[in-house]
Amino acid sequence: MVAVKFEEYINDVNENFSGWDFSFITGTGRMKSNLLSWSYGSMARQLIKHANSMLDMGTGGGEFLSKLQPFPETVYATEGYKPNIPIAKKHLEPIGVKVVSVEEDSNLPFNDNQFNVILNQHESYGPEEVRRIINSNGVFLTQQVGGLDCLGINEALGSSVNNEFKDWNLTTAMSDLVNNHFEILYCKEEFPTQRFFDIGALMYYLKAIPWQVPDFSVEQYYENLYTIHKHIQSEDFFDVNQHRFVIKALAK
């Protein structure tokens, strides 16, 4: 790798991030992730084909959902991060999706048994509330970020880990769904590699997802960021392990 000064990357942390669009670093190949053995998008697309009414939980800016057309007659999407709401509406309302702002997983503004397909990609949820709004024989599909996700970043930075989610994994999620009258149709859990090819990409990533290192700033972690930068200059990349699991469940 051609040597690049650490200071030349610092401004990347201030690049604009909106919706759920990481193309600034993924579209240029500066951050890449290993493939999972399943495709959430393929599973979601098949479910939508046979849906009469559907909900996408935590739609972000609507970028992903908009690519799953055509939709059934009734389609809703929720989003809890207020800056994403106008972005999601811009992407989704012209194609017939009603975007709803939500604040609590346990109190969603929908009727009992309203949907026969509910999608959830990397969004928190309350299994009891999901069961309330999905009808019997409806399907809930979720891909989740597990509690061990990218802890290698925290270790390299010497930052604390949010232990609130340390036990969030496939076993816990399956148990919660079964206890709320779901039958597990499919499940899988994997730990693919996430690779950063320059320190600017890592800083941009941490600014975009503040829950990984809640007190992150370049000034706070300057020395450890510089150490990671030197590692990348030597080895060409910095690797950590993601934590992902997927569940397809039938409401009983």
C-alpha positions as CSV (number, residue, x, y, z in Angstrom):
1,M,0.0,0.0,0.0
2,V,1.2,3.5,-0.8
3,A,1.9,5.3,2.5
4,V,-0.7,8.0,3.3
5,K,-0.4,10.3,6.3
6,F,-3.0,9.8,9.0
7,E,-4.0,13.4,9.0
8,E,-5.2,13.1,5.4
9,Y,-8.0,10.8,6.5
10,I,-9.3,12.8,9.5
11,N,-11.8,14.9,7.5
12,D,-13.6,11.7,6.4
13,V,-15.3,11.6,9.8
14,N,-17.2,14.7,8.8
15,E,-18.6,13.4,5.5
16,N,-22.4,13.5,5.2
17,F,-24.2,10.3,6.2
18,S,-28.0,10.0,5.7
19,G,-30.6,7.3,5.7
20,W,-28.7,4.0,5.8
21,D,-26.4,4.6,3.0
22,F,-22.7,3.6,3.4
23,S,-21.8,4.0,-0.3
24,F,-19.2,6.7,0.6
25,I,-17.0,3.8,1.9
26,T,-18.6,0.7,0.4
27,G,-19.2,2.0,-3.1
28,T,-15.5,2.8,-3.4
29,G,-14.4,-0.5,-1.9
30,R,-12.9,1.1,1.2
31,M,-14.9,-1.2,3.5
32,K,-16.1,-4.7,2.6
33,S,-17.8,-7.5,4.4
34,N,-17.7,-11.3,3.7
35,L,-20.8,-12.8,2.3
36,L,-23.3,-14.5,4.5
37,S,-24.6,-18.0,3.5
38,W,-28.2,-16.6,3.2
39,S,-29.8,-13.7,1.4
40,Y,-32.2,-11.7,3.5
41,G,-33.2,-9.9,0.3
42,S,-34.1,-13.1,-1.5
43,M,-36.2,-14.4,1.4
44,A,-37.9,-11.0,1.8
45,R,-38.7,-10.8,-1.9
46,Q,-40.4,-14.2,-1.9
47,L,-42.5,-13.4,1.1
48,I,-43.6,-10.1,-0.5
49,K,-44.8,-11.9,-3.6
50,H,-47.4,-13.8,-1.6
51,A,-48.4,-11.0,0.9
52,N,-51.6,-9.1,1.1
53,S,-50.4,-6.6,3.7
54,M,-46.9,-6.1,4.9
55,L,-44.8,-4.0,7.2
56,D,-41.1,-3.1,7.1
57,M,-39.8,-2.3,10.5
58,G,-36.9,0.2,10.8
59,T,-36.8,1.0,7.1
60,G,-34.0,3.6,7.5
61,G,-34.2,5.9,4.5
62,G,-36.2,3.3,2.6
63,E,-33.3,2.5,0.3
64,F,-33.5,-1.2,0.7
65,L,-37.3,-1.6,0.8
66,S,-37.7,0.5,-2.4
67,K,-35.8,-2.2,-4.3
68,L,-38.2,-5.0,-3.3
69,Q,-41.1,-3.9,-5.6
70,P,-43.7,-4.8,-6.6
71,F,-45.6,-4.5,-3.3
72,P,-49.0,-5.8,-2.1
73,E,-51.8,-3.3,-1.9
74,T,-51.2,-2.4,1.7
75,V,-47.6,-1.6,2.7
76,Y,-46.3,0.2,5.8
77,A,-42.8,1.1,7.0
78,T,-41.7,2.3,10.4
79,E,-38.7,4.3,11.4
80,G,-37.6,5.5,14.8
81,Y,-34.7,7.8,13.9
82,K,-36.4,11.1,13.1
83,P,-33.8,12.5,10.6
84,N,-34.6,9.4,8.4
85,I,-38.3,10.1,8.3
86,P,-38.3,12.7,5.4
87,I,-35.7,10.6,3.5
88,A,-37.9,7.5,3.8
89,K,-41.0,9.4,2.8
90,K,-39.2,10.7,-0.3
91,H,-38.1,7.3,-1.3
92,L,-41.3,5.3,-0.4
93,E,-44.4,7.4,-0.5
94,P,-44.4,7.8,-4.3
95,I,-44.4,4.0,-4.6
96,G,-47.3,3.5,-2.3
97,V,-45.6,2.9,1.1
98,K,-47.1,4.6,4.2
99,V,-44.2,5.7,6.4
100,V,-44.9,5.9,10.2
101,S,-42.7,7.4,12.9
102,V,-42.4,5.2,16.0
103,E,-40.8,5.6,19.4
104,E,-41.4,2.4,21.3
105,D,-41.1,-1.2,20.2
106,S,-43.8,-2.2,22.6
107,N,-46.4,0.2,21.3
108,L,-46.7,0.2,17.5
109,P,-49.6,2.2,15.9
110,F,-51.2,-0.8,14.2
111,N,-54.3,-3.0,14.7
112,D,-54.2,-6.5,15.9
113,N,-53.6,-9.1,13.2
114,Q,-53.0,-6.3,10.6
115,F,-50.2,-7.8,8.6
116,N,-49.4,-11.2,7.1
117,V,-45.7,-10.4,6.4
118,I,-43.5,-8.4,8.7
119,L,-39.9,-7.6,7.7
120,N,-37.2,-6.4,10.0
121,Q,-33.6,-5.9,9.0
122,H,-31.2,-4.8,11.8
123,E,-34.0,-3.2,13.8
124,S,-35.0,-3.8,17.4
125,Y,-38.4,-5.3,18.1
126,G,-40.7,-6.6,20.9
127,P,-41.7,-10.1,20.1
128,E,-45.0,-9.8,21.9
129,E,-45.9,-6.7,19.9
130,V,-44.9,-8.3,16.6
131,R,-47.2,-11.2,17.4
132,R,-50.1,-8.8,18.2
133,I,-50.0,-7.1,14.8
134,I,-49.3,-10.1,12.7
135,N,-52.1,-12.5,11.8
136,S,-52.1,-16.3,12.4
137,N,-50.0,-18.0,9.8
138,G,-48.3,-14.7,9.0
139,V,-44.5,-14.7,8.6
140,F,-42.0,-12.6,10.5
141,L,-38.5,-12.4,8.8
142,T,-35.7,-10.7,10.7
143,Q,-32.0,-10.3,10.2
144,Q,-30.3,-9.0,13.3
145,V,-26.9,-7.6,14.4
146,G,-25.8,-9.8,17.3
147,G,-24.3,-8.5,20.6
148,L,-20.7,-9.5,19.6
149,D,-20.7,-7.4,16.4
150,C,-17.4,-5.8,15.6
151,L,-16.0,-6.0,19.1
152,G,-12.6,-6.0,17.6
153,I,-13.0,-2.3,17.0
154,N,-13.7,-1.7,20.6
155,E,-10.7,-3.8,21.6
156,A,-8.4,-2.0,19.2
157,L,-9.5,1.4,20.4
158,G,-9.5,0.4,24.1
159,S,-13.1,1.5,24.4
160,S,-15.8,0.0,26.7
161,V,-18.4,-2.4,25.3
162,N,-22.1,-1.9,25.8
163,N,-23.0,-5.0,27.8
164,E,-26.7,-4.4,27.4
165,F,-26.7,-6.4,24.2
166,K,-23.9,-9.0,25.0
167,D,-26.5,-11.8,25.1
168,W,-28.4,-10.8,22.0
169,N,-27.9,-13.8,19.8
170,L,-29.8,-16.5,17.8
171,T,-30.6,-18.6,20.8
172,T,-32.1,-15.7,22.8
173,A,-34.1,-14.4,19.9
174,M,-35.5,-17.8,19.0
175,S,-36.6,-18.4,22.6
176,D,-38.3,-15.1,22.8
177,L,-40.3,-15.7,19.6
178,V,-41.3,-19.3,20.6
179,N,-42.5,-18.0,23.9
180,N,-44.7,-15.6,22.0
181,H,-46.4,-18.2,19.8
182,F,-44.1,-18.3,16.8
183,E,-42.8,-21.4,15.1
184,I,-39.2,-21.2,13.8
185,L,-39.1,-22.1,10.1
186,Y,-35.5,-21.2,9.4
187,C,-32.6,-19.8,11.3
188,K,-28.8,-19.3,11.0
189,E,-26.0,-17.4,12.8
190,E,-22.6,-16.4,11.4
191,F,-19.6,-14.2,12.1
192,P,-18.3,-12.8,8.8
193,T,-15.3,-10.6,8.4
194,Q,-15.7,-6.9,8.0
195,R,-12.6,-5.3,6.5
196,F,-11.4,-1.7,6.5
197,F,-8.9,-0.6,3.9
198,D,-8.1,2.8,5.4
199,I,-8.5,4.5,8.7
200,G,-10.8,7.2,7.2
201,A,-13.3,4.5,6.3
202,L,-13.2,3.3,9.9
203,M,-13.7,6.8,11.3
204,Y,-16.6,7.4,9.0
205,Y,-18.2,4.1,10.0
206,L,-17.9,4.9,13.7
207,K,-19.5,8.3,13.2
208,A,-22.4,6.8,11.3
209,I,-23.1,4.1,14.0
210,P,-22.5,5.8,17.3
211,W,-23.7,2.9,19.4
212,Q,-20.5,0.9,18.6
213,V,-18.3,3.4,20.5
214,P,-20.7,5.9,22.1
215,D,-18.1,8.4,23.1
216,F,-16.2,8.2,19.8
217,S,-14.3,11.2,18.5
218,V,-11.0,11.5,16.7
219,E,-9.5,13.5,19.6
220,Q,-10.6,10.9,22.2
221,Y,-9.1,8.0,20.4
222,Y,-6.4,9.7,18.4
223,E,-3.5,7.5,19.6
224,N,-5.3,4.1,19.0
225,L,-6.7,5.3,15.7
226,Y,-3.1,6.1,14.7
227,T,-2.0,2.6,15.8
228,I,-4.7,1.1,13.6
229,H,-3.7,3.3,10.7
230,K,-0.1,2.1,11.0
231,H,-1.4,-1.5,11.0
232,I,-3.3,-0.9,7.8
233,Q,-0.3,0.8,6.2
234,S,1.7,-2.4,7.1
235,E,-0.9,-5.1,6.4
236,D,-3.2,-3.4,3.9
237,F,-6.3,-3.8,6.0
238,F,-7.9,-4.0,9.4
239,D,-10.3,-6.9,10.1
240,V,-13.0,-7.4,12.7
241,N,-15.8,-10.0,13.0
242,Q,-19.4,-9.1,12.4
243,H,-22.2,-10.9,14.2
244,R,-25.4,-11.7,12.2
245,F,-28.3,-14.0,12.5
246,V,-31.5,-14.5,10.6
247,I,-34.9,-16.0,11.7
248,K,-38.0,-16.8,9.6
249,A,-40.9,-17.5,12.0
250,L,-44.5,-18.4,11.5
251,A,-47.2,-16.9,13.8
252,K,-49.3,-19.6,15.4
